Amino acid sequence: MSETIENVIIIGSGPAGYTAAIYASRALLKPLMFEGEEAGGQLMITTEVENFPGFPEGITGPELMDHMRKQSERFGTRFVRKLVTKVDLSQRPFKVWVGETMYLSKTVIISTGATAKYLGLPSEKAFANKGVSACATCDGAFFRDMDVAVVGGGDTAMEEATFLTRFAKKVYIIHRRDSFRASKIMADKALKNPKIEVLWNTAVEEVVGDKFVTGARLVSTVSGEKRLLPIQGFFLAIGHEPNTKMLGGQLKTNETGYLITKSHSAYTDIPGVFACGDVQDHHYRQAITAAGSGCMAAIDAERWLEAQQA
């Protein structure tokens, strides 16, 4: 057990966590960040980031995270590259465990992010950033005048497919059933788009390619008939899972598990505990919005600490 009671412990890294660390450290709160075993979040597996302000020529995801980390370190953030295994938010100071080691803190900022759901095919990982993506908004512009496929049947899949028609020559929606679970308005918009073709009752067996994706092996869920679909882009739109298991259900979440924060703030339902980034944002899921919410979390934590001392 650490005898020190920290002002702020930040759980998770990525653009939200690092931005929270920059603001908290500049406020002289000396934050302690648990980055996780793979620091930097989802951007560490993103090659080109072209929509983050300040980088007109673009920047790779790992480079952007390295810049943010160094900036927060410059102001005094301390880092532990380990995974938080459990927390106790029932009383203050809050308790945070890494294995058998316990840390104490007056406030906690949770920025553990969310993980895109994949089909579980080995080829998905093999072609990650080589044609396979879980974010059309992030990567759609790289597929100009190409044929691409979107896997899914919910609102996210409809949004992603419709967005991709701005760039792609043809967009296939691959869905294993004969009807969408998406809202009628979203489904109708996709179905009426002349660039979109729906492959009903179809599952993906494998993503194929050489250095980059060249196609997907499909199988009919009705007849079992197999075929190869020539595509250059393969987009997963089957949802994300917020990384909240170590919280043990101590904070309020919505129906899909995202942490609920109070309107226009990073406050959770437990005073002194704040959340930012994709762990509480199921709508935008962008590096810039995550960074913005990290700023909010740090400022909220600073002001909450000041109020406790008043």
C-alpha positions in Angstrom: 0.0 0.0 0.0 1.1 3.5 -0.8 0.9 5.8 2.2 0.6 8.9 0.0 -2.9 10.3 -0.7 -2.8 11.5 -4.3 -4.7 14.6 -5.4 -5.7 12.9 -8.7 -5.3 9.4 -10.1 -6.0 9.0 -13.8 -7.0 5.5 -14.9 -6.3 5.0 -18.6 -4.3 6.9 -21.2 -5.2 7.9 -24.7 -6.1 11.4 -25.8 -8.6 11.8 -22.9 -6.3 10.7 -20.2 -3.2 12.5 -21.5 -5.2 15.8 -21.9 -6.5 15.4 -18.4 -3.0 14.9 -17.2 -1.7 18.0 -19.0 -4.4 20.2 -17.3 -4.1 18.5 -13.9 -0.3 18.8 -13.9 -0.4 22.4 -15.0 -2.7 23.1 -12.1 0.0 21.6 -9.8 -2.1 18.6 -8.8 0.8 16.2 -9.5 -1.5 13.5 -11.1 -0.6 9.9 -11.1 -1.6 8.1 -14.2 -2.0 4.3 -14.7 -1.6 4.0 -18.4 -2.5 0.4 -18.8 -0.2 -2.2 -20.3 -0.7 -0.8 -23.8 -0.4 3.0 -23.3 -2.1 5.3 -25.7 -5.4 3.6 -26.4 -7.0 2.9 -29.8 -4.8 5.5 -31.5 -1.8 3.3 -31.0 -3.2 1.0 -33.8 -4.1 3.9 -36.0 -1.7 4.8 -38.8 -2.6 8.2 -40.2 -4.6 10.8 -38.2 -5.6 13.6 -40.6 -8.4 15.3 -38.6 -6.6 16.3 -35.4 -6.2 20.1 -35.4 -2.7 21.4 -35.5 -1.2 18.8 -37.9 -1.9 20.0 -41.4 0.2 17.2 -42.9 -1.4 14.6 -40.7 0.3 12.5 -38.0 0.4 8.9 -37.0 -1.6 7.8 -34.0 1.4 6.6 -32.0 3.3 9.9 -32.7 0.3 12.0 -31.5 0.0 10.0 -28.3 3.8 10.3 -27.7 3.5 14.1 -28.1 0.6 14.2 -25.6 2.4 12.0 -23.1 5.6 14.0 -23.3 3.6 17.2 -22.8 1.9 15.9 -19.7 5.2 14.6 -18.4 6.8 18.0 -18.9 4.4 19.5 -16.4 4.9 16.8 -13.8 2.6 13.8 -14.5 3.9 10.5 -13.1 3.2 7.4 -15.0 2.8 3.7 -14.1 2.5 1.4 -17.2 0.3 -1.1 -15.5 -3.4 -2.1 -15.5 -5.7 -1.1 -12.7 -7.4 -4.3 -11.5 -10.0 -2.9 -9.1 -11.2 0.2 -7.3 -13.2 1.1 -4.2 -15.2 4.2 -4.7 -17.4 3.7 -1.7 -15.6 6.3 0.5 -12.8 8.8 0.3 -9.9 8.7 -0.1 -10.7 6.4 -3.0 -8.8 3.1 -3.3 -7.1 2.0 -6.6 -5.4 -1.4 -6.9 -2.8 -2.6 -9.3 -2.5 -6.3 -8.4 -1.9 -6.4 -4.7 -0.6 -2.8 -4.5 -3.2 -0.2 -3.3 -3.1 3.5 -4.0 -5.2 6.3 -2.4 -6.5 9.4 -4.0 -8.8 12.3 -3.3 -10.2 12.2 -6.9 -10.2 9.7 -9.7 -10.5 10.4 -13.4 -11.5 7.4 -15.5 -10.4 7.5 -19.1 -10.2 3.8 -19.9 -11.8 4.1 -23.4 -13.9 1.6 -25.3 -12.8 -1.4 -27.4 -14.3 -1.9 -30.9 -16.1 -5.3 -31.3 -14.6 -7.5 -33.9 -15.9 -10.7 -35.5 -13.0 -12.7 -34.1 -11.3 -13.6 -37.4 -7.5 -13.8 -37.4 -7.4 -12.0 -40.7 -9.1 -8.9 -39.1 -6.0 -8.4 -37.0 -3.6 -9.3 -39.8 -5.1 -6.5 -42.0 -5.7 -3.9 -39.3 -4.8 -0.5 -40.9 -4.3 -2.3 -44.2 -7.9 -2.1 -45.2 -9.7 -3.2 -42.0 -11.1 -0.4 -39.8 -13.6 0.1 -37.0 -14.0 3.8 -37.7 -15.4 5.1 -41.0 -15.2 8.7 -39.8 -11.5 8.2 -39.1 -10.5 6.3 -42.1 -13.1 6.8 -44.8 -11.1 9.4 -46.8 -8.4 6.8 -47.5 -10.9 4.7 -49.6 -11.7 7.3 -52.3 -13.2 5.6 -55.4 -12.8 2.1 -53.9 -15.3 -0.7 -53.1 -15.8 -1.2 -49.4 -17.9 -3.3 -47.1 -19.5 -2.5 -43.7 -20.5 -5.3 -41.4 -23.5 -4.7 -39.1 -27.2 -4.0 -39.0 -27.7 -1.3 -36.4 -27.7 2.5 -36.6 -23.9 2.7 -36.4 -23.6 0.5 -39.5 -26.1 2.6 -41.4 -24.3 5.8 -40.4 -20.9 4.4 -41.3 -22.2 3.1 -44.7 -23.9 6.3 -45.6 -20.8 8.3 -44.6 -18.5 6.1 -46.7 -20.6 6.8 -49.8 -18.9 10.3 -49.8 -15.7 8.6 -50.8 -16.2 5.1 -51.9 -17.3 4.0 -55.3 -19.5 1.2 -53.9 -20.5 0.3 -50.3 -21.8 -3.1 -49.4 -23.6 -3.7 -46.1 -23.1 -7.2 -44.9 -25.8 -8.4 -42.5 -26.4 -11.9 -41.2 -30.1 -11.5 -41.0 -32.9 -10.5 -43.4 -33.8 -7.3 -41.6 -31.9 -4.5 -39.9 -32.2 -3.7 -36.2 -31.5 -0.1 -37.0 -34.1 2.6 -36.6 -36.4 2.9 -39.7 -35.2 6.4 -40.6 -31.6 5.3 -40.6 -32.3 2.1 -42.5 -34.4 3.8 -45.1 -31.7 6.4 -45.7 -29.1 3.6 -46.3 -31.4 1.6 -48.5 -32.3 4.5 -50.7 -28.7 5.4 -51.3 -27.7 4.3 -54.9 -24.1 3.6 -53.8 -25.2 1.1 -51.1 -26.0 -2.6 -51.8 -27.2 -4.8 -48.9 -26.0 -8.4 -48.8 -28.8 -10.0 -46.6 -28.4 -13.3 -44.7 -24.6 -13.2 -45.2 -21.7 -13.8 -42.8 -18.0 -13.2 -43.2 -15.7 -16.2 -43.1 -12.4 -14.4 -43.8 -10.8 -11.2 -44.9 -8.4 -11.8 -47.7 -5.6 -9.9 -49.4 -1.8 -9.6 -49.9 -0.3 -6.5 -48.3 -3.7 -4.9 -48.2 -7.3 -6.1 -48.3 -8.5 -7.3 -51.6 -11.7 -9.1 -50.7 -13.9 -10.9 -48.2 -15.0 -14.6 -48.2 -18.7 -14.7 -47.6 -21.2 -17.4 -46.8 -25.0 -17.4 -47.0 -26.6 -18.0 -43.6 -29.5 -19.6 -45.4 -28.1 -21.8 -48.2 -24.4 -22.1 -47.1 -23.3 -20.9 -50.5 -19.9 -19.3 -50.5 -18.4 -16.5 -52.6 -15.6 -14.0 -52.7 -16.5 -10.3 -52.6 -13.8 -8.1 -54.1 -13.3 -5.0 -51.9 -10.4 -2.8 -50.7 -11.9 -1.7 -47.4 -13.6 -3.7 -44.6 -15.3 -1.7 -41.9 -16.6 -3.2 -38.6 -19.7 -1.5 -37.2 -21.0 -4.1 -34.7 -20.5 -1.9 -31.7 -18.0 -1.0 -29.0 -17.5 -2.2 -25.4 -16.6 0.4 -22.8 -13.7 -0.7 -20.6 -15.4 -0.6 -17.2 -15.0 -4.1 -15.8 -12.5 -3.1 -13.1 -15.1 -0.6 -11.7 -17.3 -3.5 -10.6 -20.6 -1.7 -11.3 -19.9 1.1 -8.8 -20.8 3.9 -11.2 -24.0 4.4 -13.2 -24.0 3.4 -16.8 -26.4 3.5 -19.7 -28.0 0.4 -21.1 -24.9 -0.5 -23.2 -22.4 0.0 -20.3 -21.1 3.6 -21.0 -20.5 5.7 -17.9 -23.1 8.4 -17.4 -21.7 11.9 -16.8 -23.8 14.9 -15.8 -24.7 17.3 -18.5 -21.9 19.6 -19.7 -19.5 18.1 -17.2 -17.3 15.1 -16.4 -19.0 14.4 -13.1 -20.2 10.8 -12.5 -22.8 10.0 -9.9 -20.1 9.7 -7.2 -18.6 13.1 -6.1 -14.9 13.2 -6.8 -15.0 10.7 -9.6 -14.9 11.9 -13.2 -15.1 10.2 -16.5 -13.8 11.3 -20.0 -13.2 10.0 -23.5 -14.8 7.0 -25.1 -15.7 5.3 -21.8 -18.5 7.8 -21.5 -18.9 8.9 -25.1 -20.7 6.5 -27.4 -21.7 9.1 -29.9 -18.6 10.9 -31.3 -15.7 8.6 -30.4 -13.1 10.9 -31.9 -9.6 11.8 -30.6 -10.4 15.5 -30.5 -13.7 15.1 -28.5 -11.9 12.7 -26.1 -9.2 15.3 -25.6 -11.8 18.0 -25.0 -13.6 15.8 -22.4 -10.2 15.1 -20.7 -9.7 18.9 -20.3 -13.2 19.1 -18.7 -12.4 16.2 -16.3 -9.2 17.8 -15.1 -10.9 21.3 -14.6 -13.8 19.7 -12.8 -11.5 17.7 -10.5 -9.4 20.8 -9.8 -12.5 22.9 -8.9 -14.1 20.1 -6.9 -10.8 19.8 -4.8 -10.8 23.5 -4.2 -14.5 23.4 -3.0 -13.6 20.6 -0.5 -10.9 22.9 1.0 -13.1 25.9 1.2 
